[in-house]
Amino acid sequence: METKNKKRTFAEILNEEPLVLVDFFTTWCGPCKMLKPILEELHTKVGEDVKILKVDVDKNPKVAEIYQIRGVPTLILFKHGKNVWTQSGVVPVAALQQVIQKYK
């Protein structure tokens, strides 16, 4: 019997959710800190349309290597596990909303 609170792996979340926005960041990165409130605002605007995950590349170097993260912050939007959009740097809320709308 499966429980509702089963922890899912990163790969499971990417493959099971329709849209997942992943923020690859580090704790010491200034622009990464600027992106945090933007992602919080995005979450209030898009709600359940997209799942937002944060991945600290210092703590998860293998994941950063797999997705070829060369700079932070880097955002990747996955649709059913496939990378459909990638952007490095700080992205405004309105631009993120447009990208999500495009792939919804």
MODELLER restraints for C-alpha pairs under 7 A, 6 or more apart:
rsr = mdl.restraints
at = mdl.atoms
rsr.add(forms.Gaussian(group=physical.xy_distance, feature=features.Distance(at['CA:14:A'], at['CA:20:A']), mean=6.25, stdev=0.5))
rsr.add(forms.Gaussian(group=physical.xy_distance, feature=features.Distance(at['CA:14:A'], at['CA:78:A']), mean=6.68, stdev=0.5))
rsr.add(forms.Gaussian(group=physical.xy_distance, feature=features.Distance(at['CA:14:A'], at['CA:80:A']), mean=6.44, stdev=0.5))
rsr.add(forms.Gaussian(group=physical.xy_distance, feature=features.Distance(at['CA:14:A'], at['CA:81:A']), mean=4.68, stdev=0.5))
rsr.add(forms.Gaussian(group=physical.xy_distance, feature=features.Distance(at['CA:15:A'], at['CA:80:A']), mean=5.06, stdev=0.5))
rsr.add(forms.Gaussian(group=physical.xy_distance, feature=features.Distance(at['CA:15:A'], at['CA:81:A']), mean=4.26, stdev=0.5))
rsr.add(forms.Gaussian(group=physical.xy_distance, feature=features.Distance(at['CA:16:A'], at['CA:80:A']), mean=6.53, stdev=0.5))
rsr.add(forms.Gaussian(group=physical.xy_distance, feature=features.Distance(at['CA:17:A'], at['CA:80:A']), mean=6.18, stdev=0.5))
rsr.add(forms.Gaussian(group=physical.xy_distance, feature=features.Distance(at['CA:18:A'], at['CA:79:A']), mean=5.48, stdev=0.5))
rsr.add(forms.Gaussian(group=physical.xy_distance, feature=features.Distance(at['CA:18:A'], at['CA:80:A']), mean=4.97, stdev=0.5))
rsr.add(forms.Gaussian(group=physical.xy_distance, feature=features.Distance(at['CA:19:A'], at['CA:50:A']), mean=4.92, stdev=0.5))
rsr.add(forms.Gaussian(group=physical.xy_distance, feature=features.Distance(at['CA:19:A'], at['CA:51:A']), mean=6.27, stdev=0.5))
rsr.add(forms.Gaussian(group=physical.xy_distance, feature=features.Distance(at['CA:19:A'], at['CA:77:A']), mean=6.95, stdev=0.5))
rsr.add(forms.Gaussian(group=physical.xy_distance, feature=features.Distance(at['CA:19:A'], at['CA:78:A']), mean=5.64, stdev=0.5))
rsr.add(forms.Gaussian(group=physical.xy_distance, feature=features.Distance(at['CA:19:A'], at['CA:79:A']), mean=4.66, stdev=0.5))
rsr.add(forms.Gaussian(group=physical.xy_distance, feature=features.Distance(at['CA:19:A'], at['CA:80:A']), mean=6.43, stdev=0.5))
rsr.add(forms.Gaussian(group=physical.xy_distance, feature=features.Distance(at['CA:20:A'], at['CA:50:A']), mean=5.47, stdev=0.5))
rsr.add(forms.Gaussian(group=physical.xy_distance, feature=features.Distance(at['CA:20:A'], at['CA:51:A']), mean=4.67, stdev=0.5))
rsr.add(forms.Gaussian(group=physical.xy_distance, feature=features.Distance(at['CA:20:A'], at['CA:52:A']), mean=5.79, stdev=0.5))
rsr.add(forms.Gaussian(group=physical.xy_distance, feature=features.Distance(at['CA:20:A'], at['CA:77:A']), mean=5.70, stdev=0.5))
rsr.add(forms.Gaussian(group=physical.xy_distance, feature=features.Distance(at['CA:20:A'], at['CA:78:A']), mean=5.10, stdev=0.5))
rsr.add(forms.Gaussian(group=physical.xy_distance, feature=features.Distance(at['CA:20:A'], at['CA:79:A']), mean=6.60, stdev=0.5))
rsr.add(forms.Gaussian(group=physical.xy_distance, feature=features.Distance(at['CA:21:A'], at['CA:50:A']), mean=6.70, stdev=0.5))
rsr.add(forms.Gaussian(group=physical.xy_distance, feature=features.Distance(at['CA:21:A'], at['CA:51:A']), mean=6.13, stdev=0.5))
rsr.add(forms.Gaussian(group=physical.xy_distance, feature=features.Distance(at['CA:21:A'], at['CA:52:A']), mean=4.80, stdev=0.5))
rsr.add(forms.Gaussian(group=physical.xy_distance, feature=features.Distance(at['CA:21:A'], at['CA:53:A']), mean=6.21, stdev=0.5))
rsr.add(forms.Gaussian(group=physical.xy_distance, feature=features.Distance(at['CA:21:A'], at['CA:75:A']), mean=6.77, stdev=0.5))
rsr.add(forms.Gaussian(group=physical.xy_distance, feature=features.Distance(at['CA:21:A'], at['CA:76:A']), mean=5.75, stdev=0.5))
rsr.add(forms.Gaussian(group=physical.xy_distance, feature=features.Distance(at['CA:21:A'], at['CA:77:A']), mean=4.42, stdev=0.5))
rsr.add(forms.Gaussian(group=physical.xy_distance, feature=features.Distance(at['CA:21:A'], at['CA:78:A']), mean=6.33, stdev=0.5))
rsr.add(forms.Gaussian(group=physical.xy_distance, feature=features.Distance(at['CA:22:A'], at['CA:52:A']), mean=5.91, stdev=0.5))
rsr.add(forms.Gaussian(group=physical.xy_distance, feature=features.Distance(at['CA:22:A'], at['CA:53:A']), mean=4.76, stdev=0.5))
rsr.add(forms.Gaussian(group=physical.xy_distance, feature=features.Distance(at['CA:22:A'], at['CA:54:A']), mean=5.68, stdev=0.5))
rsr.add(forms.Gaussian(group=physical.xy_distance, feature=features.Distance(at['CA:22:A'], at['CA:55:A']), mean=6.99, stdev=0.5))
rsr.add(forms.Gaussian(group=physical.xy_distance, feature=features.Distance(at['CA:22:A'], at['CA:75:A']), mean=5.56, stdev=0.5))
rsr.add(forms.Gaussian(group=physical.xy_distance, feature=features.Distance(at['CA:22:A'], at['CA:76:A']), mean=5.24, stdev=0.5))
rsr.add(forms.Gaussian(group=physical.xy_distance, feature=features.Distance(at['CA:22:A'], at['CA:77:A']), mean=6.33, stdev=0.5))
rsr.add(forms.Gaussian(group=physical.xy_distance, feature=features.Distance(at['CA:23:A'], at['CA:53:A']), mean=6.16, stdev=0.5))
rsr.add(forms.Gaussian(group=physical.xy_distance, feature=features.Distance(at['CA:23:A'], at['CA:54:A']), mean=4.67, stdev=0.5))
rsr.add(forms.Gaussian(group=physical.xy_distance, feature=features.Distance(at['CA:23:A'], at['CA:55:A']), mean=6.05, stdev=0.5))
rsr.add(forms.Gaussian(group=physical.xy_distance, feature=features.Distance(at['CA:23:A'], at['CA:73:A']), mean=6.67, stdev=0.5))
rsr.add(forms.Gaussian(group=physical.xy_distance, feature=features.Distance(at['CA:23:A'], at['CA:74:A']), mean=5.96, stdev=0.5))
rsr.add(forms.Gaussian(group=physical.xy_distance, feature=features.Distance(at['CA:23:A'], at['CA:75:A']), mean=4.71, stdev=0.5))
rsr.add(forms.Gaussian(group=physical.xy_distance, feature=features.Distance(at['CA:23:A'], at['CA:76:A']), mean=6.81, stdev=0.5))
rsr.add(forms.Gaussian(group=physical.xy_distance, feature=features.Distance(at['CA:24:A'], at['CA:54:A']), mean=6.04, stdev=0.5))
rsr.add(forms.Gaussian(group=physical.xy_distance, feature=features.Distance(at['CA:24:A'], at['CA:55:A']), mean=4.83, stdev=0.5))
rsr.add(forms.Gaussian(group=physical.xy_distance, feature=features.Distance(at['CA:24:A'], at['CA:56:A']), mean=5.96, stdev=0.5))
rsr.add(forms.Gaussian(group=physical.xy_distance, feature=features.Distance(at['CA:24:A'], at['CA:57:A']), mean=6.18, stdev=0.5))
rsr.add(forms.Gaussian(group=physical.xy_distance, feature=features.Distance(at['CA:24:A'], at['CA:72:A']), mean=6.32, stdev=0.5))
rsr.add(forms.Gaussian(group=physical.xy_distance, feature=features.Distance(at['CA:24:A'], at['CA:73:A']), mean=5.59, stdev=0.5))
rsr.add(forms.Gaussian(group=physical.xy_distance, feature=features.Distance(at['CA:24:A'], at['CA:74:A']), mean=5.17, stdev=0.5))
rsr.add(forms.Gaussian(group=physical.xy_distance, feature=features.Distance(at['CA:24:A'], at['CA:75:A']), mean=6.21, stdev=0.5))
rsr.add(forms.Gaussian(group=physical.xy_distance, feature=features.Distance(at['CA:25:A'], at['CA:32:A']), mean=5.78, stdev=0.5))
rsr.add(forms.Gaussian(group=physical.xy_distance, feature=features.Distance(at['CA:25:A'], at['CA:55:A']), mean=6.16, stdev=0.5))
rsr.add(forms.Gaussian(group=physical.xy_distance, feature=features.Distance(at['CA:25:A'], at['CA:56:A']), mean=5.02, stdev=0.5))
rsr.add(forms.Gaussian(group=physical.xy_distance, feature=features.Distance(at['CA:25:A'], at['CA:57:A']), mean=5.95, stdev=0.5))
rsr.add(forms.Gaussian(group=physical.xy_distance, feature=features.Distance(at['CA:25:A'], at['CA:72:A']), mean=5.26, stdev=0.5))
rsr.add(forms.Gaussian(group=physical.xy_distance, feature=features.Distance(at['CA:25:A'], at['CA:73:A']), mean=4.88, stdev=0.5))
rsr.add(forms.Gaussian(group=physical.xy_distance, feature=features.Distance(at['CA:25:A'], at['CA:74:A']), mean=6.92, stdev=0.5))
rsr.add(forms.Gaussian(group=physical.xy_distance, feature=features.Distance(at['CA:26:A'], at['CA:32:A']), mean=6.79, stdev=0.5))
rsr.add(forms.Gaussian(group=physical.xy_distance, feature=features.Distance(at['CA:26:A'], at['CA:56:A']), mean=5.16, stdev=0.5))
rsr.add(forms.Gaussian(group=physical.xy_distance, feature=features.Distance(at['CA:26:A'], at['CA:57:A']), mean=6.01, stdev=0.5))
rsr.add(forms.Gaussian(group=physical.xy_distance, feature=features.Distance(at['CA:26:A'], at['CA:58:A']), mean=6.30, stdev=0.5))
rsr.add(forms.Gaussian(group=physical.xy_distance, feature=features.Distance(at['CA:26:A'], at['CA:72:A']), mean=6.98, stdev=0.5))
rsr.add(forms.Gaussian(group=physical.xy_distance, feature=features.Distance(at['CA:31:A'], at['CA:73:A']), mean=6.74, stdev=0.5))
rsr.add(forms.Gaussian(group=physical.xy_distance, feature=features.Distance(at['CA:31:A'], at['CA:90:A']), mean=6.34, stdev=0.5))
rsr.add(forms.Gaussian(group=physical.xy_distance, feature=features.Distance(at['CA:32:A'], at['CA:72:A']), mean=6.79, stdev=0.5))
rsr.add(forms.Gaussian(group=physical.xy_distance, feature=features.Distance(at['CA:32:A'], at['CA:73:A']), mean=5.25, stdev=0.5))
rsr.add(forms.Gaussian(group=physical.xy_distance, feature=features.Distance(at['CA:35:A'], at['CA:90:A']), mean=5.87, stdev=0.5))
rsr.add(forms.Gaussian(group=physical.xy_distance, feature=features.Distance(at['CA:38:A'], at['CA:92:A']), mean=6.88, stdev=0.5))
rsr.add(forms.Gaussian(group=physical.xy_distance, feature=features.Distance(at['CA:38:A'], at['CA:93:A']), mean=5.87, stdev=0.5))
rsr.add(forms.Gaussian(group=physical.xy_distance, feature=features.Distance(at['CA:42:A'], at['CA:93:A']), mean=5.84, stdev=0.5))
rsr.add(forms.Gaussian(group=physical.xy_distance, feature=features.Distance(at['CA:57:A'], at['CA:64:A']), mean=5.63, stdev=0.5))
rsr.add(forms.Gaussian(group=physical.xy_distance, feature=features.Distance(at['CA:71:A'], at['CA:88:A']), mean=6.90, stdev=0.5))
rsr.add(forms.Gaussian(group=physical.xy_distance, feature=features.Distance(at['CA:72:A'], at['CA:88:A']), mean=6.62, stdev=0.5))
rsr.add(forms.Gaussian(group=physical.xy_distance, feature=features.Distance(at['CA:72:A'], at['CA:89:A']), mean=6.72, stdev=0.5))
rsr.add(forms.Gaussian(group=physical.xy_distance, feature=features.Distance(at['CA:73:A'], at['CA:88:A']), mean=5.76, stdev=0.5))
rsr.add(forms.Gaussian(group=physical.xy_distance, feature=features.Distance(at['CA:73:A'], at['CA:89:A']), mean=5.28, stdev=0.5))
rsr.add(forms.Gaussian(group=physical.xy_distance, feature=features.Distance(at['CA:73:A'], at['CA:90:A']), mean=6.94, stdev=0.5))
rsr.add(forms.Gaussian(group=physical.xy_distance, feature=features.Distance(at['CA:74:A'], at['CA:87:A']), mean=5.71, stdev=0.5))
rsr.add(forms.Gaussian(group=physical.xy_distance, feature=features.Distance(at['CA:74:A'], at['CA:88:A']), mean=4.10, stdev=0.5))
rsr.add(forms.Gaussian(group=physical.xy_distance, feature=features.Distance(at['CA:74:A'], at['CA:89:A']), mean=6.07, stdev=0.5))
rsr.add(forms.Gaussian(group=physical.xy_distance, feature=features.Distance(at['CA:75:A'], at['CA:86:A']), mean=5.66, stdev=0.5))
rsr.add(forms.Gaussian(group=physical.xy_distance, feature=features.Distance(at['CA:75:A'], at['CA:87:A']), mean=5.27, stdev=0.5))
rsr.add(forms.Gaussian(group=physical.xy_distance, feature=features.Distance(at['CA:75:A'], at['CA:88:A']), mean=6.11, stdev=0.5))
rsr.add(forms.Gaussian(group=physical.xy_distance, feature=features.Distance(at['CA:76:A'], at['CA:83:A']), mean=6.67, stdev=0.5))
rsr.add(forms.Gaussian(group=physical.xy_distance, feature=features.Distance(at['CA:76:A'], at['CA:85:A']), mean=5.68, stdev=0.5))
rsr.add(forms.Gaussian(group=physical.xy_distance, feature=features.Distance(at['CA:76:A'], at['CA:86:A']), mean=4.43, stdev=0.5))
rsr.add(forms.Gaussian(group=physical.xy_distance, feature=features.Distance(at['CA:76:A'], at['CA:87:A']), mean=6.59, stdev=0.5))
rsr.add(forms.Gaussian(group=physical.xy_distance, feature=features.Distance(at['CA:77:A'], at['CA:83:A']), mean=5.92, stdev=0.5))
rsr.add(forms.Gaussian(group=physical.xy_distance, feature=features.Distance(at['CA:77:A'], at['CA:84:A']), mean=5.84, stdev=0.5))
rsr.add(forms.Gaussian(group=physical.xy_distance, feature=features.Distance(at['CA:77:A'], at['CA:85:A']), mean=5.12, stdev=0.5))
rsr.add(forms.Gaussian(group=physical.xy_distance, feature=features.Distance(at['CA:77:A'], at['CA:86:A']), mean=6.44, stdev=0.5))
rsr.add(forms.Gaussian(group=physical.xy_distance, feature=features.Distance(at['CA:78:A'], at['CA:84:A']), mean=5.68, stdev=0.5))
